[in-house]
Amino acid sequence: MRRIVTLCKLTAPVTLATMVAFASPAALAGVSQLCDIEQITDAPGDELNTLMRPTISGDGKRVFLSLEGAPLGPNPDTIELHLWQPDSGLTLLAAQTDLFTGYTAKAFADTFGKRVSVESNQDLDAGNNADGNYEIFLWKNTDAFQQITNTTTGVPLAKRISHNGQRVAFSHDGDVLNTSDLDDGQELYWWANGATQQITDETGEHLGSHCISGDGSVIGFISNANITGENADRNRELFMWSELDGISQWTNTMGGSANYCQLSYDGKRVALASTQDLSNNGNEVQQIFILEDGSAEQITQANDAVGRFFGADMHLNRIAFRSTDDLTGFNDDGSEEVFLWTRGGDQSVKGVAPSRIDQVTDALPGSQVGFWISMNDDGSELAFSSNANFTGENNDGGTDAFVASCPLDNAFPINAGHDGVWNFFNQGASVQSAGALIEVVPAANSGLGDLFVGGFFTHDEDIEKFQGSSNRWFTLQGTWSPDSDTATFQLFQVLDANFGGTDPGMTFEVGEGLVRMHGCSSGEMSFTLFDYTLSGTWQMSRTFINDTDLCTALSMPVQ
């Protein structure tokens, strides 16, 4: 569908020190940023479909959404899960032909969009849900659906999948573990590799939204239970569970309510939609906060409540939310719009940009934005639904899904100067068992397009993880774009060749990944190997840190 360009109008600076009122609209003249909005569905009707929930994958290349009326399916009375991709459009992922009304919705995707958790009352996994109870399923790109709960009572209330696709966190009020535990309480669980573990056990208490870290080892959740002995008033507070430390309580207020959370990839920071006065400035409406090390940073200061279900990047440096407030000086008609908060830099350094809020959409009064907003891992892509006519293609006022592309301020485009040897860090610790040699080849030199190729080297004593000996050499083959900071690639392993011989051996594709460069000497790599046996996101550092002359020269603006 046709793309248009719309202006993301910026608010006056919001410093991290004050976190309070925005400057007057008069200070905003002439400030703008280009965003690109694309309408990706064309649904008839004028009702706001709250079940659509478009969810974008971490790499920004896939959008999963549930469509009423199943436009690509056999039954017009069902709600079906669809996949949208830029090159192929919509694909139906779940189809139900039984007589009862089918429902497959509320998807959450991993980094590569190859694993997606959904809830459904349909029989998506070879007869395991013949009773039509609401269950949680895991869609896997190559193996269709896998049912991960099997209950006769209760319903799944929320679920999230980790960035690496290996763990699903969910809440449920039924007997998930078949232990006859029917106390009407809503409990938190996690599932991985066919096994389910229960995290909470609170009789009759309410469990709200939850969030999950990149590897699933940290799970945040909202509850009114007195789990740690600090919530005697049964207020809705934010709790955190980790494999290392168990459960801790992160907020403790006498009023207001924690409502929705998003965790950073490393599990150390959490973004929270809450009506609590966490910044001690008299807040009484729903705002968005970032919590870290016992402190709360308030990133919105709206007069009316901001939307509960916001989108966030993997590091909580960008957050997209909806509001009817005039946060930028360009929404004086009070229409419901999508806004984008971007973290600034250290304000003690001269010339560093402060945090700010951009207005992504500009709808007519009376239009609605769906209550769900999703964001990819680096914060450059948003997915949301609306009945507004942003692109000139939604004249019937139906609820449709949109993708907004908003370039990163600090994006560092890949160039041929990124050639070289790179080593890795995992949450600050050096990865001693892996390294990479990267070659960035411009199209003019390759004859095959802009190529991103190289070798990925590793050694591991646990040879059951791999075929071959404990020392392995993988090849990575992918593409890059001169105006992007991201390259995508496939990983290959060659086996059964002989050193010095002419037999090329056999080549197997064993994984995929993406690299985002942050500068000439730093970046990060997300990867999955051997059908999610190994996956994660590592920080990258150039081994020879002074080997940056070519990269620096190529990154300079052309005069």
C-alpha positions in Angstrom: 0.0 0.0 0.0 1.1 3.5 -0.7 3.4 5.2 1.8 3.2 8.8 2.8 5.4 11.1 4.8 4.0 12.8 7.9 5.7 15.2 10.2 6.6 14.1 13.8 6.5 17.4 15.6 8.8 17.7 18.6 8.1 19.0 22.0 10.4 21.4 23.8 13.3 19.7 25.6 12.4 17.5 28.6 15.5 17.2 30.8 16.1 14.1 32.8 16.7 16.1 35.9 13.3 17.8 36.1 10.9 15.4 34.5 8.2 18.0 34.8 6.2 20.4 32.7 6.8 20.9 28.9 7.6 24.2 27.4 5.0 26.4 25.7 4.0 25.7 22.1 5.6 29.0 21.1 9.0 27.4 21.5 8.2 24.7 19.0 8.1 26.6 15.7 10.0 25.0 12.8 11.0 21.8 14.7 10.0 18.6 12.8 11.1 15.1 12.0 10.0 12.9 9.1 8.2 9.7 9.8 6.8 7.3 7.2 3.3 5.8 7.8 2.0 2.8 5.8 -1.5 1.3 5.9 -1.1 -2.5 5.9 -4.7 -3.7 6.0 -8.0 -2.6 4.4 -10.8 -3.7 6.6 -14.4 -2.5 6.0 -16.7 -1.1 8.8 -16.5 1.6 11.4 -16.0 -0.3 14.6 -12.7 -0.1 16.5 -11.3 -3.6 16.6 -9.5 -3.8 19.9 -8.5 -7.4 19.3 -6.4 -6.5 16.2 -3.4 -5.7 18.3 -0.7 -5.4 15.5 2.5 -6.7 17.0 5.8 -6.1 15.2 8.8 -8.4 15.4 12.1 -7.2 17.0 13.8 -6.8 13.6 10.8 -4.8 12.3 10.2 -7.1 9.3 7.0 -8.9 10.4 3.7 -7.7 11.9 1.3 -10.2 13.5 -2.4 -9.2 13.9 -5.8 -10.7 14.5 -8.5 -9.8 12.0 -12.2 -10.2 12.6 -14.2 -11.8 9.7 -11.1 -13.7 8.7 -10.7 -12.1 5.2 -8.3 -14.8 4.1 -10.0 -17.7 5.9 -13.0 -20.0 5.4 -15.1 -18.9 8.3 -16.4 -15.2 8.4 -17.3 -15.5 12.1 -13.8 -16.1 13.4 -11.0 -13.9 14.6 -7.9 -15.2 12.9 -4.1 -14.6 13.3 -2.4 -13.1 10.2 1.2 -12.3 9.3 2.0 -9.2 7.3 5.4 -8.8 5.5 6.4 -5.9 3.3 7.1 -8.0 0.2 4.2 -10.5 0.4 1.4 -8.7 2.3 -1.0 -10.6 4.5 -0.8 -14.4 5.1 -3.3 -16.4 7.2 -1.6 -18.3 10.0 -4.6 -19.9 11.8 -7.9 -21.0 10.2 -10.8 -22.6 12.1 -13.6 -24.4 10.3 -15.5 -25.8 13.3 -19.0 -24.5 14.2 -18.1 -22.6 17.3 -16.8 -19.1 17.0 -13.1 -19.2 16.6 -10.7 -16.8 18.3 -7.0 -16.4 17.8 -5.5 -13.1 19.1 -3.2 -11.1 21.2 0.1 -12.1 19.6 3.6 -11.4 20.9 6.6 -11.9 18.7 10.3 -12.6 19.3 13.2 -10.7 17.7 13.0 -12.4 14.3 9.3 -13.0 14.2 9.8 -16.8 14.0 8.2 -17.6 17.3 4.9 -16.0 18.4 2.7 -16.6 21.5 -1.0 -16.3 21.0 -4.2 -17.3 22.9 -7.0 -19.2 21.2 -10.0 -21.4 21.7 -9.3 -23.1 18.4 -7.9 -26.5 17.9 -4.6 -25.4 16.4 -2.4 -28.3 17.5 -3.6 -31.7 16.1 -6.6 -32.3 18.3 -5.1 -31.2 21.7 -7.8 -28.6 22.2 -11.0 -30.4 21.1 -12.9 -29.0 24.1 -12.5 -25.4 22.8 -11.1 -24.0 26.0 -8.9 -20.9 25.8 -5.3 -22.0 25.7 -1.9 -20.5 24.9 -0.1 -21.6 21.7 3.4 -21.0 20.3 3.5 -20.4 16.6 6.8 -21.5 15.1 7.8 -20.5 11.7 8.7 -24.0 10.5 6.5 -26.2 12.7 3.1 -24.4 12.8 1.4 -24.3 16.3 2.4 -25.9 19.5 -0.1 -25.9 22.4 1.7 -25.0 25.7 -1.3 -25.1 28.1 -4.0 -27.7 28.3 -6.7 -26.8 30.8 -10.4 -27.5 31.2 -11.2 -24.4 33.2 -10.1 -20.8 33.4 -8.5 -18.6 30.8 -5.1 -17.2 30.1 -5.1 -13.6 31.1 -1.8 -12.3 29.7 1.3 -13.6 28.1 4.7 -12.4 26.8 7.5 -14.1 24.8 11.2 -13.4 25.4 13.2 -11.7 22.7 15.2 -14.8 22.1 12.0 -16.9 21.7 12.9 -19.5 24.3 10.5 -18.6 27.2 6.8 -17.6 27.4 5.5 -15.9 30.6 1.8 -16.0 31.2 -0.9 -15.7 33.8 -3.9 -18.0 34.3 -6.8 -18.5 36.7 -7.2 -22.3 35.9 -5.5 -25.5 37.0 -2.5 -25.2 34.6 -0.4 -27.9 36.3 -3.3 -30.3 36.9 -2.8 -30.2 40.7 -6.4 -29.5 41.5 -5.4 -26.0 42.6 -8.7 -24.1 42.0 -8.5 -21.3 44.5 -9.7 -18.7 42.0 -6.4 -16.9 42.2 -4.6 -15.6 39.1 -1.1 -17.0 39.0 2.1 -16.3 37.0 3.9 -19.1 35.1 6.7 -19.5 32.6 7.1 -22.1 29.9 10.2 -23.3 28.1 11.0 -26.3 26.0 7.9 -28.2 27.0 8.1 -27.5 30.8 5.9 -25.1 32.8 6.9 -23.6 36.1 4.7 -21.7 38.5 6.0 -18.4 39.9 3.3 -17.1 42.3 0.8 -18.9 44.5 -1.6 -16.4 46.0 -5.1 -17.4 46.9 -7.8 -15.3 45.2 -5.6 -12.4 44.3 -5.6 -10.4 41.1 -2.6 -10.6 38.7 -2.4 -8.0 36.0 0.0 -7.2 33.1 3.5 -8.6 33.0 6.7 -8.1 31.0 9.8 -10.2 30.3 13.5 -9.6 29.7 15.4 -10.6 26.6 16.3 -14.1 27.8 13.3 -14.6 30.0 15.3 -14.8 33.2 13.5 -11.7 34.7 9.7 -11.2 34.6 7.9 -8.2 35.9 4.3 -8.4 36.9 1.5 -6.3 38.5 -0.5 -7.7 41.4 -2.5 -6.7 44.5 -1.2 -9.6 46.5 1.0 -9.2 49.6 3.7 -11.4 48.2 6.7 -10.0 50.0 5.0 -8.7 53.1 5.2 -5.1 51.8 1.8 -4.7 50.3 -0.6 -5.1 53.2 -3.0 -2.5 51.7 -3.4 -4.7 48.6 -2.7 -1.9 46.2 -1.8 -2.8 42.6 2.0 -2.7 42.6 4.9 -3.7 40.4 6.8 -6.9 41.4 9.8 -8.4 39.8 10.8 -12.1 39.6 14.3 -13.3 38.7 15.9 -16.7 38.6 18.7 -15.4 40.8 16.7 -13.4 43.4 13.1 -14.6 43.4 10.3 -12.0 43.9 10.8 -8.4 45.0 8.4 -5.5 45.2 9.4 -2.5 43.0 6.7 0.0 43.9 4.9 0.7 47.2 2.3 3.4 47.2 -0.9 4.2 49.2 -2.9 5.1 46.1 -3.0 4.8 42.4 -2.4 1.7 40.4 0.4 0.2 38.4 -1.1 -0.9 35.1 1.3 -2.0 32.4 5.0 -2.7 32.1 7.9 -3.3 29.6 11.3 -4.6 30.6 14.6 -3.7 29.1 16.5 -6.5 27.4 18.9 -7.0 30.4 16.0 -6.9 32.9 17.5 -4.0 34.9 15.0 -1.2 33.9 11.3 -1.2 33.5 8.9 1.2 31.9 5.6 1.4 33.7 2.2 3.0 33.0 0.8 4.0 36.3 -1.5 6.4 38.1 0.8 6.3 41.1 2.7 9.4 42.2 6.1 7.8 41.7 7.9 11.1 41.1 6.4 12.9 44.1 5.0 15.7 42.0 1.3 15.2 42.8 0.5 13.1 39.8 -3.1 11.7 39.7 -3.5 10.5 36.1 -1.9 7.7 34.2 1.7 8.6 33.2 4.6 6.5 32.0 7.7 6.1 34.2 11.0 4.4 33.9 12.2 2.6 37.1 15.8 1.7 37.7 17.9 1.2 40.9 15.0 2.4 43.2 14.4 5.7 41.3 11.6 6.7 39.0 11.9 8.9 35.9 8.6 10.3 34.7 8.7 10.7 30.9 5.2 12.0 30.3 3.4 14.9 32.0 0.0 14.8 30.5 -3.1 16.5 31.8 -5.3 13.5 30.7 -4.2 9.9 31.1 -1.9 8.5 28.5 -2.7 5.2 26.9 -2.0 2.1 29.0 -0.6 -0.2 26.4 2.6 1.5 25.1 5.4 0.2 22.9 9.0 0.3 23.9 12.4 -0.6 22.4 14.7 -3.2 23.9 16.7 -0.7 25.9 13.8 1.7 26.9 15.4 4.5 24.9 12.2 5.0 22.8 8.6 4.6 24.0 5.4 5.1 21.8 2.1 5.9 23.5 -1.3 7.4 22.7 -2.8 10.5 24.2 -5.4 13.2 23.5 -3.2 15.9 25.2 -1.4 18.6 23.3 2.0 17.4 24.2 3.8 19.0 21.3 1.9 22.2 20.6 0.4 20.7 17.4 -2.6 18.8 18.8 -4.8 21.6 19.9 -7.9 19.8 18.5 -7.6 17.2 21.2 -7.6 14.3 18.8 -6.2 10.9 19.8 -2.7 10.6 18.5 0.4 8.4 18.7 3.4 10.1 20.4 7.0 9.0 20.6 9.4 9.7 23.5 13.1 9.5 22.7 15.8 9.5 25.4 18.4 12.2 25.2 22.0 12.2 26.2 24.0 13.4 29.1 22.9 17.1 29.6 26.2 17.9 31.3 27.9 17.5 27.9 27.6 20.6 25.6 25.7 20.0 22.4 24.0 16.7 23.4 20.3 16.6 22.6 17.9 16.3 25.4 15.0 13.9 25.7 11.9 14.9 23.7 8.4 13.9 22.6 7.4 13.7 18.9 3.9 13.6 17.5 3.8 10.6 15.1 0.2 11.0 13.8 -2.1 13.9 13.0 -5.7 12.6 12.9 -9.0 14.4 12.6 -11.0 15.0 15.8 -13.2 12.0 16.6 -10.7 9.4 15.2 -9.5 6.7 17.4 -6.1 5.0 17.8 -6.3 1.4 18.9 -5.3 0.9 22.5 -2.4 -1.3 21.5 1.0 0.0 20.2 4.0 -2.2 19.4 7.6 -1.3 18.7 10.5 -3.2 17.3 13.8 -3.8 19.2 15.7 -0.6 18.1 12.6 1.7 18.2 12.6 2.7 14.6 9.3 0.9 13.7 5.9 1.1 15.3 2.7 -0.9 14.6 -0.7 0.3 15.7 -4.4 0.3 14.6 -6.7 3.2 13.9 -9.8 4.2 12.1 -8.2 7.5 11.0 -7.3 8.1 7.3 -3.5 8.7 7.6 -2.6 7.6 4.1 -5.7 8.5 2.0 -6.6 4.8 1.7 -9.0 4.5 4.7 -12.0 6.5 3.4 -14.5 4.0 4.9 -13.4 4.7 8.5 -12.7 1.0 9.1 -10.2 -0.1 11.7 -6.9 -0.8 10.0 -3.3 -1.6 10.9 -0.5 0.9 10.2 3.3 0.8 10.4 5.2 4.0 11.2 8.9 4.2 10.4 10.7 6.9 12.4 14.5 6.9 11.9 16.8 6.9 14.9 18.6 10.1 15.8 21.8 8.3 16.6 21.7 5.6 13.8 25.2 5.0 12.5 24.9 3.6 8.9 27.0 0.6 8.1 29.9 1.3 5.8 32.9 -0.6 4.3 35.1 0.7 7.2 33.3 -1.7 9.6 35.5 -4.5 8.1 37.7 -6.2 10.7 37.8 -8.4 13.8 35.1 -8.1 16.4 34.7 -9.6 19.9 31.5 -9.8 22.0 30.1 -9.0 25.4 27.0 -10.4 27.1 25.5 -7.9 29.6 28.9 -6.5 30.2 30.9 -9.8 30.5 33.4 -10.7 27.8 32.3 -13.7 25.7 35.6 -15.6 25.6 34.3 -18.4 23.4 33.3 -16.4 20.3 34.5 -13.8 17.8 33.8 -12.6 14.3 35.6 -11.4 11.2 33.4 -9.1 9.1 33.7 -7.9 5.6 31.3 -5.2 4.3 31.3 -5.1 0.5 29.7 -2.3 -1.4 27.6 -3.2 -4.4 30.1 -1.5 -6.8 32.8 -3.9 -5.7 30.8 -7.1 -5.4 28.6 -7.2 -8.4 26.0 -8.9 -6.2 24.6 -6.0 -4.2 25.7 -4.7 -0.8 27.1 -7.8 0.9 27.7 -8.4 4.6 29.8 -11.5 4.9 32.4 -13.0 7.2 33.3 -15.8 9.7 31.8 -16.5 13.1 34.2 -18.5 15.3 33.4 -20.3 18.5 34.7 -23.2 20.7 32.5 -25.1 23.1 33.3 -28.2 25.1 29.6 -29.3 25.1 29.8 -30.8 21.6 26.1 -32.0 21.9 25.2 -28.4 20.9 26.9 -28.7 17.6 28.0 -31.2 15.0 31.7 -31.5 14.6 34.5 -30.9 17.1 34.5 -28.3 19.8 36.1 -25.7 17.6 33.8 -24.4 14.8 33.9 -21.9 12.0 30.6 -20.6 10.7 30.2 -18.4 7.7 27.7 -15.5 7.8 26.2 -14.2 4.6 23.8 -11.3 4.4 23.1 -7.8 3.1 23.3 -4.2 4.3 22.1 -0.8 3.1 24.2 2.3 3.0 21.5 4.3 4.8 20.9 1.8 7.6 22.6 0.8 10.8 21.4 -2.8 10.5 22.6 -5.8 8.4 20.8 -9.1 8.4 22.4 -12.5 7.7 22.2 -16.2 7.6 24.7 -18.5 9.4 26.1 -21.6 7.7 28.2 -24.5 8.8 30.3 -26.7 6.5 30.9 -30.3 7.5 32.8 -33.3 6.1 35.4 -31.4 4.2 39.1 -32.3 4.6 41.9 -29.9 5.2 43.9 -29.2 2.0 41.6 -31.4 -0.1 39.2 -30.6 -3.0 36.0 -31.9 -1.4 33.9 -28.9 -0.5 32.0 -30.8 2.1 28.3 -30.2 2.9 26.9 -26.7 3.8 24.0 -26.4 6.3 22.1 -23.3 7.2 22.1 -23.3 11.0 20.8 -19.9 12.1 20.2 -16.3 11.3 21.0 -12.9 12.9 21.3 -9.2 12.6 23.9 -6.6 13.4 23.3 -3.0 14.4 26.2 -0.7 14.4 26.4 2.1 17.0 29.6 3.6 15.8 32.9 2.6 14.2 33.9 0.5 17.1 30.7 -0.7 18.7 27.4 -2.4 18.0 25.2 -5.4 18.9 24.3 -8.7 17.3 21.1 -10.7 17.8 21.2 -14.3 16.7 19.5 -17.6 16.8 21.3 -20.9 16.2 20.0 -24.5 15.6 16.2 -23.8 15.9 16.6 -21.7 19.1 18.9 -24.0 20.9 21.2 -21.0 21.2 20.0 -17.4 20.9 20.5 -14.0 22.3 21.8 -10.5 21.9 25.4 -9.6 22.5 27.2 -6.3 22.4 30.0 -6.0 19.8 33.4 -4.3 20.1 36.1 -3.9 17.5 39.1 -5.9 18.6 41.6 -3.3 17.2 39.9 -0.2 18.5 42.2 2.2 16.7 41.5 0.7 13.3 38.7 3.2 12.5 40.2 5.6 9.9 38.2 4.3 6.9 35.0 3.9 8.9 35.3 7.5 10.2 36.1 8.9 6.7 33.1 7.1 5.1 30.7 8.3 7.8 31.5 11.9 7.1 28.8 13.9 5.2 29.6 14.3 1.5 30.6 18.0 0.9 
